């Protein structure tokens, strides 16, 4: 890549540049996604005297220097919008030479990211992979004739656009199914899923300290009660970090907010905690207990699901509430369906917001209005609700599989773009070797011009009476620069591109 384009890092951020006379917006890793630049959250920095050095030009390809291992080198093409934009050293800029299309380079970089080529050149620290500009220069890039690059990019774009359109429809279907799931849960929890007897407005006496708003309609014969009238509501355990090494305390699994998803429990990772025996006896979960989130994002307050004794013994942390229904007032699923659907407005309205998190107190949760079915109907309502939700879950799974298939199709399309089979080759195109010779001449010419400009600058400094640099200093600088720009040898496991479109060497006889 270093033979067919210029590669450099952006400006390093520093507190002293947070303010200054030439504040400019810049791009960082958080702005650069695959083939997409997100400018909704731009930061600014003072670029006094150096803006032109870090100014982005249309056609610059930006790669994430530091990212999670499977996303290191994630690239996007800067197309000039917004204008007058700079970039930081969390990004690497690739500027293609004449004859190498930026769109083609972007396609190559996307393939390198998806097939792990960048990862093999990266250094990994604490689950973050770092790709240096020096090592990037030594990574191979296939160089077909310019017109063939153009044809491949155009055909790839057309096919990927079709995949994008399908993906957008699937994602919209997923959103529709989430709303349908919420509607089914609300209808089952209020009796409207199966009732043919009409509906009646929800009504309950006001309670101090909470704002109920408009309650959901229910089927005839339903009544409303406060949660603490039908269930025991308790908070969970707070972690005592000082006593976690005390082996006299029993160690048990405990559920956190991350485990309490909407209308389901995620038990893929359950942490353990040491607690006194009396705390374990008090908070031990029983089958049918309902868990509800106390804190998090505002729209996630109250979310959770039912404990169905998935583990022999388990408790819950203080950021989850546990509601245990007393008697036969309602079914745990009806109550939890309601909490995860129609009651979401109530939780959001009665929660309080801090700087970054929302929360709701246990005293308010105890006042949650709950719809209560007529005697003898709850089991039929649960069966009807489960049947309808299974249909929704079936369609949601089909959508999930469709997105997985689309991801595989994209990888296959990227592979096909570099196999020589995506578009036909044209014998009238300029030969790739001629293109590479022309690039080499242009780079040598540009380097000669830069040297001439540096010599002119030194002459001007002498004319102004500024002392020239000492030979020893210039020698040290040249030696350091040579070491910094010396590319590493190609990775011995680096795969060659299959097919006819392979990287060509840039060694030509003079």
C-alpha positions as CSV (number, residue, x, y, z in Angstrom):
1,X,0.0,0.0,0.0
2,X,2.9,2.3,0.6
3,X,3.9,2.0,-3.0
4,X,0.5,3.2,-4.4
5,X,-0.6,5.8,-1.9
6,X,0.4,8.1,0.9
7,X,-0.3,6.9,4.4
8,X,-0.2,9.1,7.5
9,X,-1.7,9.5,10.9
10,X,-3.8,12.4,12.1
11,X,-3.0,14.9,14.8
12,X,-2.6,13.7,18.4
13,X,-5.1,15.2,20.8
14,X,-3.8,17.3,23.7
15,X,-5.5,19.5,26.4
16,X,-3.6,22.6,25.3
17,X,-5.4,22.4,22.0
18,X,-8.9,22.4,23.5
19,X,-9.0,26.1,22.9
20,X,-7.4,28.3,20.4
21,X,-7.7,30.8,17.5
22,X,-8.3,28.1,14.8
23,X,-10.8,25.6,16.2
24,X,-11.7,23.0,13.6
25,X,-13.9,19.9,13.6
26,X,-12.1,16.6,13.4
27,X,-13.0,12.9,12.8
28,X,-12.0,10.2,15.3
29,X,-12.7,6.5,15.6
30,X,-16.2,7.1,17.0
31,X,-17.1,8.8,13.6
32,X,-15.7,6.2,11.2
33,X,-17.8,3.1,10.5
34,X,-17.6,0.6,7.6
35,X,-18.2,2.7,4.4
36,X,-19.9,5.4,6.5
37,X,-18.8,8.5,8.3
38,X,-21.1,9.6,11.2
39,X,-20.9,13.4,11.8
40,X,-23.6,13.6,14.5
41,X,-21.0,13.9,17.3
42,X,-18.1,16.0,16.1
43,X,-15.4,17.4,18.4
44,X,-13.2,20.4,17.8
45,X,-9.5,21.2,18.4
46,X,-7.2,24.1,17.7
47,X,-5.3,23.4,14.4
48,X,-3.4,26.7,14.3
49,X,-0.5,26.5,11.8
50,X,-1.1,22.8,11.0
51,X,-4.6,22.6,9.6
52,X,-3.5,22.1,6.0
53,X,-1.3,19.1,7.1
54,X,-4.3,17.3,8.6
55,X,-7.0,18.6,6.4
56,X,-9.1,15.9,4.7
57,X,-9.5,15.9,1.0
58,X,-12.4,14.2,-1.0
59,X,-11.2,10.7,-1.8
60,X,-9.2,10.2,1.4
61,X,-9.8,6.7,2.9
62,X,-9.8,6.7,6.7
63,X,-9.1,3.5,8.7
64,X,-9.5,3.0,12.4
65,X,-6.1,2.6,14.0
66,X,-7.4,1.2,17.3
67,X,-10.5,-1.0,17.4
68,X,-11.7,-4.3,18.7
69,X,-9.8,-7.1,16.9
70,X,-12.5,-8.0,14.4
71,X,-13.0,-4.4,13.4
72,X,-9.4,-3.1,13.3
73,X,-8.8,-1.1,10.1
74,X,-12.5,-0.4,9.6
75,X,-12.5,1.9,6.6
76,X,-14.7,4.7,5.2
77,X,-14.3,7.1,2.3
78,X,-14.4,10.9,3.0
79,X,-16.4,12.4,0.2
80,X,-15.9,16.0,1.2
81,X,-18.9,16.4,3.5
82,X,-18.7,18.2,5.9
83,X,-16.1,20.4,4.4
84,X,-12.9,21.7,6.1
85,X,-12.5,18.6,8.3
86,X,-9.4,17.3,10.0
87,X,-8.6,14.0,11.7
88,X,-6.8,12.6,14.7
89,X,-4.1,10.0,15.2
90,X,-6.8,7.4,16.1
91,X,-7.3,7.3,12.3
92,X,-4.9,6.4,9.4
93,X,-5.4,8.3,6.2
94,X,-4.7,6.6,2.8
95,X,-4.5,8.9,-0.2
96,X,-4.4,6.9,-3.5
97,X,-2.1,7.9,-6.3
98,X,-3.4,8.7,-9.7
99,X,-4.8,5.6,-11.4
100,X,-5.8,3.9,-8.2
101,X,-9.4,4.7,-7.4
102,X,-10.2,5.6,-3.8
103,X,-13.4,3.5,-4.1
104,X,-11.2,0.5,-5.1
105,X,-8.9,1.0,-2.1
106,X,-12.0,1.2,0.1
107,X,-13.1,-2.1,-1.3
108,X,-9.7,-3.7,-0.6
109,X,-9.7,-2.4,2.9
110,X,-13.1,-3.7,3.6
111,X,-12.0,-7.1,2.5
112,X,-8.8,-7.0,4.6
113,X,-10.9,-6.1,7.6
114,X,-13.5,-8.9,7.2
115,X,-10.9,-11.6,6.4
116,X,-8.5,-10.7,9.2
117,X,-5.6,-9.3,7.1
118,X,-5.3,-6.2,9.1
119,X,-5.6,-8.2,12.3
120,X,-2.4,-10.1,11.4
121,X,-0.5,-6.9,11.2
122,X,-2.0,-5.4,14.4
123,X,-0.7,-5.3,18.0
124,X,-3.3,-6.3,20.6
125,X,-3.5,-4.8,24.0
126,X,-6.4,-5.3,26.4
127,X,-8.7,-6.5,23.7
128,X,-8.0,-3.5,21.5
129,X,-6.0,-4.1,18.3
130,X,-3.7,-1.3,17.0
131,X,-2.7,-1.0,13.4
132,X,0.3,1.2,12.8
133,X,0.7,3.3,9.7
134,X,4.2,1.8,9.2
135,X,2.9,-1.8,9.1
136,X,0.0,-0.7,6.9
137,X,2.4,0.4,4.2
138,X,3.7,-3.2,3.8
139,X,0.2,-4.7,3.4
140,X,-0.5,-5.9,-0.1
141,X,-3.1,-4.4,-2.4
142,X,-4.2,-5.9,-5.7
143,X,-3.9,-3.4,-8.6
144,X,-5.9,-4.2,-11.7
145,X,-6.2,-1.7,-14.6
146,X,-8.0,1.5,-13.6
147,X,-11.0,0.8,-15.8
148,X,-11.4,-2.7,-14.4
149,X,-11.2,-1.2,-10.9
150,X,-14.1,1.1,-12.0
151,X,-16.2,-1.8,-13.4
152,X,-15.7,-3.9,-10.2
153,X,-16.6,-1.0,-7.9
154,X,-19.8,-0.2,-10.0
155,X,-21.0,-3.8,-10.1
156,X,-20.2,-4.4,-6.4
157,X,-22.0,-1.2,-5.5
158,X,-25.1,-2.3,-7.4
159,X,-25.2,-5.7,-5.8
160,X,-24.5,-4.4,-2.3
161,X,-27.3,-1.8,-2.8
162,X,-29.7,-4.7,-3.3
163,X,-28.4,-6.4,-0.1
164,X,-28.8,-3.1,1.7
165,X,-32.4,-2.7,0.6
166,X,-33.2,-6.3,1.7
167,X,-31.5,-5.7,5.0
168,X,-33.4,-2.4,5.6
169,X,-36.7,-4.3,5.1
170,X,-35.7,-7.1,7.5
171,X,-34.7,-4.5,10.1
172,X,-38.0,-2.7,9.7
173,X,-39.7,-6.1,10.1
174,X,-37.8,-6.7,13.3
175,X,-39.0,-3.3,14.7
176,X,-42.6,-4.2,13.7
177,X,-42.3,-7.6,15.4
178,X,-41.0,-5.9,18.6
179,X,-44.0,-3.6,18.6
180,X,-46.3,-6.5,17.9
181,X,-44.8,-8.5,20.8
182,X,-45.5,-5.6,23.1
183,X,-49.1,-5.3,21.9
184,X,-49.7,-9.0,22.3
185,X,-48.3,-9.0,25.9
186,X,-50.4,-5.9,26.7
187,X,-53.5,-7.5,25.2
188,X,-53.0,-10.8,27.1
189,X,-52.3,-9.0,30.3
190,X,-55.6,-7.0,30.1
191,X,-57.8,-9.7,28.7
192,X,-58.3,-8.1,25.3
193,X,-56.4,-10.8,23.4
194,X,-59.3,-13.2,23.7
195,X,-62.3,-11.1,24.8
196,X,-65.2,-10.5,22.5
197,X,-67.2,-8.6,25.1
198,X,-65.8,-5.2,24.4
199,X,-63.5,-3.1,26.6
200,X,-63.7,-0.8,29.6
201,X,-61.4,2.0,30.6
202,X,-58.9,1.3,33.4
203,X,-59.6,3.0,36.7
204,X,-58.0,3.1,40.1
205,X,-58.0,5.4,43.1
206,X,-55.2,7.9,43.2
207,X,-52.2,7.1,45.4
208,X,-49.9,9.8,46.8
209,X,-46.3,10.0,45.4
210,X,-47.1,8.4,42.0
211,X,-48.7,9.7,38.8
212,X,-50.7,6.9,37.1
213,X,-51.7,8.7,34.0
214,X,-54.2,7.0,31.7
215,X,-54.5,3.3,32.5
216,X,-55.0,0.7,29.8
217,X,-58.4,-0.6,28.8
218,X,-59.3,-4.1,30.0
219,X,-61.9,-6.7,29.2
220,X,-65.1,-6.5,31.2
221,X,-64.9,-8.0,34.7
222,X,-61.3,-7.0,35.4
223,X,-60.3,-4.8,38.4
224,X,-57.2,-2.8,39.3
225,X,-55.0,-3.2,42.4
226,X,-51.7,-1.7,43.6
227,X,-48.8,-4.1,43.3
228,X,-48.2,-4.2,47.1
229,X,-51.8,-5.3,47.6
230,X,-51.2,-8.5,45.7
231,X,-47.5,-9.2,46.0
232,X,-44.5,-8.9,48.4
233,X,-42.0,-6.5,46.8
234,X,-38.3,-6.4,48.0
235,X,-35.0,-5.1,46.9
236,X,-31.9,-7.1,46.4
237,X,-28.4,-7.4,47.9
238,X,-25.7,-4.8,47.8
239,X,-22.2,-6.1,47.2
240,X,-19.9,-5.9,50.2
241,X,-16.5,-5.8,48.5
242,X,-14.7,-6.1,51.8
243,X,-16.3,-9.4,52.7
244,X,-16.0,-11.2,49.4
245,X,-13.0,-13.1,50.7
246,X,-14.8,-14.3,53.8
247,X,-15.2,-18.0,53.3
248,X,-17.7,-18.3,56.2
249,X,-20.2,-16.6,53.9
250,X,-21.8,-18.9,51.3
251,X,-21.1,-18.0,47.7
252,X,-24.2,-18.1,45.4
253,X,-25.1,-16.9,41.9
254,X,-26.9,-13.6,41.7
255,X,-28.8,-11.7,39.0
256,X,-27.8,-8.3,37.8
257,X,-29.6,-5.7,35.6
258,X,-27.8,-7.1,32.6
259,X,-29.5,-10.5,33.2
260,X,-33.0,-8.9,33.3
261,X,-33.9,-8.2,29.7
262,X,-37.3,-7.3,28.5
263,X,-39.6,-10.3,28.9
264,X,-36.7,-12.7,29.2
265,X,-33.7,-13.5,31.4
266,X,-30.3,-13.6,29.9
267,X,-28.3,-16.2,31.9
268,X,-25.4,-16.6,29.6
269,X,-23.2,-15.0,32.3
270,X,-24.3,-15.1,35.9
271,X,-21.9,-13.7,38.5
272,X,-21.5,-15.0,42.0
273,X,-21.4,-13.2,45.4
274,X,-20.8,-14.0,49.0
275,X,-23.6,-13.1,51.4
276,X,-24.5,-13.9,55.0
277,X,-26.7,-16.9,55.5
278,X,-29.7,-14.8,56.6
279,X,-29.4,-12.7,53.5
280,X,-29.4,-15.8,51.3
281,X,-32.5,-17.1,53.1
282,X,-34.3,-13.8,52.7
283,X,-33.5,-13.2,49.0
284,X,-33.4,-16.8,47.6
285,X,-35.5,-16.7,44.4
286,X,-38.5,-19.0,44.1
287,X,-40.2,-20.2,41.0
288,X,-42.7,-17.6,39.8
289,X,-40.9,-14.6,41.3
290,X,-41.0,-11.6,39.0
291,X,-37.9,-9.5,38.5
292,X,-38.0,-5.8,37.5
293,X,-35.1,-3.4,36.8
294,X,-34.6,-0.6,39.3
295,X,-32.1,1.5,37.3
296,X,-30.5,2.0,33.9
297,X,-31.8,3.9,30.9
298,X,-35.2,5.5,31.5
299,X,-37.0,3.3,28.9
300,X,-35.6,0.2,30.5
301,X,-37.1,0.8,34.0
302,X,-39.3,-2.1,35.1
303,X,-38.1,-4.5,32.5
304,X,-37.4,-8.1,33.5
305,X,-39.0,-11.5,33.6
306,X,-40.0,-14.5,35.8
307,X,-37.7,-16.7,37.7
308,X,-38.4,-20.3,36.5
309,X,-35.8,-22.0,38.7
310,X,-33.2,-22.1,36.0
311,X,-30.6,-22.6,38.7
312,X,-30.9,-24.5,41.9
313,X,-30.1,-21.5,44.0
314,X,-29.9,-17.8,43.1
315,X,-30.5,-14.3,44.6
316,X,-30.7,-10.8,43.0
317,X,-28.8,-7.6,43.4
318,X,-30.1,-4.3,44.7
319,X,-30.7,-2.9,41.2
320,X,-33.5,-5.4,40.7
321,X,-36.8,-5.6,42.5
322,X,-38.5,-8.9,43.2
323,X,-42.3,-9.2,43.3
324,X,-43.7,-12.4,44.7
325,X,-47.5,-12.8,44.2
326,X,-49.4,-13.7,47.3
327,X,-52.4,-16.0,46.8
328,X,-54.1,-16.5,43.4
329,X,-54.7,-12.8,42.4
330,X,-53.1,-13.2,39.0
331,X,-50.6,-15.2,37.1
332,X,-46.9,-14.2,37.2
333,X,-46.8,-14.2,33.4
334,X,-49.8,-11.9,33.1
335,X,-48.2,-9.5,35.6
336,X,-44.8,-9.6,33.9
337,X,-46.3,-9.2,30.4
338,X,-48.0,-6.0,31.7
339,X,-44.9,-4.6,33.3
340,X,-42.9,-5.1,30.1
341,X,-45.6,-3.6,27.8
342,X,-48.4,-1.3,28.8
343,X,-46.7,-0.3,32.1
344,X,-43.6,1.1,30.4
345,X,-45.2,4.6,30.3
346,X,-45.9,4.3,34.0
347,X,-42.3,3.4,34.9
348,X,-40.8,6.1,32.7
349,X,-43.2,8.7,34.1
350,X,-42.4,7.8,37.8
351,X,-38.7,7.3,37.4
352,X,-36.1,10.0,38.2
353,X,-33.2,10.9,36.0
354,X,-29.6,11.5,37.3
355,X,-26.7,12.6,35.1
356,X,-26.4,9.3,33.1
357,X,-28.9,6.9,34.7
358,X,-32.5,6.7,35.6
359,X,-34.0,4.9,38.6
360,X,-37.2,4.3,40.4
361,X,-37.7,3.7,44.1
362,X,-39.2,0.6,45.7
363,X,-41.9,2.7,47.4
364,X,-43.1,3.8,43.9
365,X,-42.9,0.3,42.4
366,X,-45.1,-1.0,45.2
367,X,-47.8,1.5,43.9
368,X,-47.7,0.1,40.3
369,X,-51.3,-0.3,39.1
370,X,-51.9,-3.9,38.1
371,X,-54.9,-5.4,36.2
372,X,-56.5,-8.4,37.9
373,X,-58.4,-10.9,35.8
374,X,-61.7,-12.5,36.9
375,X,-61.4,-15.8,38.8
376,X,-60.8,-18.8,36.7
377,X,-59.6,-17.0,33.5
378,X,-55.9,-16.5,34.1
379,X,-54.8,-20.0,32.9
380,X,-56.7,-19.6,29.6
381,X,-55.3,-16.1,29.1
382,X,-51.7,-17.4,29.6
383,X,-52.1,-20.2,27.1
384,X,-53.5,-17.8,24.5
385,X,-50.8,-15.3,25.1
386,X,-48.0,-17.9,24.9
387,X,-49.5,-19.2,21.6
388,X,-49.5,-15.8,20.0
389,X,-46.0,-14.9,21.3
390,X,-44.6,-18.2,19.9
391,X,-45.8,-17.0,16.4
392,X,-44.1,-13.7,16.9
393,X,-40.9,-15.4,18.1
394,X,-40.9,-17.7,15.1
395,X,-41.0,-14.7,12.7
396,X,-38.4,-12.8,14.8
397,X,-36.0,-15.9,14.5
398,X,-36.6,-15.9,10.7
399,X,-35.5,-12.2,10.6
400,X,-32.4,-12.9,12.7
401,X,-31.4,-15.8,10.3
402,X,-32.0,-13.5,7.3
403,X,-29.6,-10.9,8.7
404,X,-27.0,-13.7,9.3
405,X,-27.4,-14.8,5.7
406,X,-27.0,-11.2,4.5
407,X,-23.7,-10.9,6.4
408,X,-22.5,-14.1,4.7
409,X,-23.6,-12.8,1.3
410,X,-21.6,-9.6,1.8
411,X,-18.5,-11.6,2.6
412,X,-19.1,-13.7,-0.5
413,X,-19.6,-10.6,-2.6
414,X,-16.3,-9.1,-1.3
415,X,-14.5,-12.4,-2.1
416,X,-16.0,-12.5,-5.6
417,X,-14.8,-8.9,-6.3
418,X,-11.2,-10.1,-6.0
419,X,-11.5,-13.4,-7.7
420,X,-11.6,-12.0,-11.3
421,X,-15.2,-13.3,-11.8
422,X,-17.3,-10.3,-10.8
423,X,-16.8,-8.5,-14.1
424,X,-15.2,-9.5,-17.4
425,X,-11.7,-8.3,-18.2
426,X,-11.1,-6.1,-21.2
427,X,-7.9,-6.7,-23.1
428,X,-8.0,-3.0,-24.3
429,X,-7.5,-1.7,-20.7
430,X,-4.2,-0.2,-19.8
431,X,-2.0,-3.1,-18.5
432,X,-1.6,-3.1,-14.7
433,X,2.2,-3.1,-15.1
434,X,2.0,0.1,-17.1
435,X,-0.2,1.7,-14.4
436,X,2.3,0.8,-11.7
437,X,5.2,2.2,-13.7
438,X,3.2,5.4,-14.1
439,X,2.5,5.6,-10.4
440,X,6.1,5.0,-9.6
441,X,7.2,7.9,-11.9
442,X,4.6,10.2,-10.3
443,X,5.8,9.3,-6.8
444,X,9.4,9.9,-7.7
445,X,8.5,13.3,-9.3
446,X,6.5,14.3,-6.3
447,X,9.3,13.3,-3.9
448,X,11.8,15.4,-6.0
449,X,9.4,18.4,-5.8
450,X,9.2,18.0,-2.0
451,X,13.0,17.9,-1.7
452,X,13.3,21.0,-3.9
453,X,10.8,22.8,-1.7
454,X,12.7,21.8,1.5
455,X,15.9,23.1,-0.1
456,X,14.2,26.4,-1.0
457,X,12.9,26.7,2.5
458,X,16.5,26.2,4.0
459,X,17.8,28.8,1.6
460,X,15.2,31.2,2.7
461,X,16.0,30.6,6.3
462,X,19.7,31.4,5.7
463,X,18.7,34.6,3.9
464,X,16.7,35.6,6.9
465,X,19.7,35.0,9.2
466,X,18.3,31.9,10.9
467,X,21.0,29.4,11.9
468,X,21.0,26.2,9.8
469,X,20.6,22.9,11.5
470,X,23.9,21.2,12.6
471,X,25.0,18.3,10.4
472,X,24.8,16.0,13.4
473,X,21.2,16.9,14.1
474,X,20.3,16.4,10.4
475,X,22.0,13.1,10.4
476,X,20.2,12.0,13.6
477,X,16.9,13.1,12.1
478,X,17.5,11.3,8.8
479,X,18.5,8.1,10.7
480,X,15.4,8.3,12.9
481,X,13.2,9.0,9.9
482,X,14.6,6.0,8.0
483,X,14.0,3.7,10.9
484,X,10.4,5.0,11.4
485,X,9.5,4.6,7.8
486,X,11.2,1.2,7.2
487,X,8.2,-1.2,6.6
488,X,8.2,-4.5,8.3
489,X,8.6,-7.7,6.1
490,X,5.3,-9.1,4.8
491,X,3.6,-11.5,7.2
492,X,4.7,-15.0,6.3
493,X,1.1,-16.2,6.7
494,X,-0.4,-13.4,4.5
495,X,-2.6,-15.0,1.9
496,X,-2.3,-14.1,-1.7
497,X,-5.4,-13.1,-3.6
498,X,-6.8,-15.9,-5.7
499,X,-7.7,-15.5,-9.3
500,X,-6.3,-13.3,-12.0
501,X,-6.4,-10.0,-10.1
502,X,-3.3,-10.4,-8.0
503,X,-0.9,-7.8,-6.6
504,X,1.9,-6.9,-9.0
505,X,5.4,-6.2,-7.8
506,X,6.7,-2.7,-8.0
507,X,10.3,-3.6,-8.9
508,X,11.2,-2.5,-12.4
509,X,14.6,-2.3,-14.1
510,X,15.8,1.2,-14.7
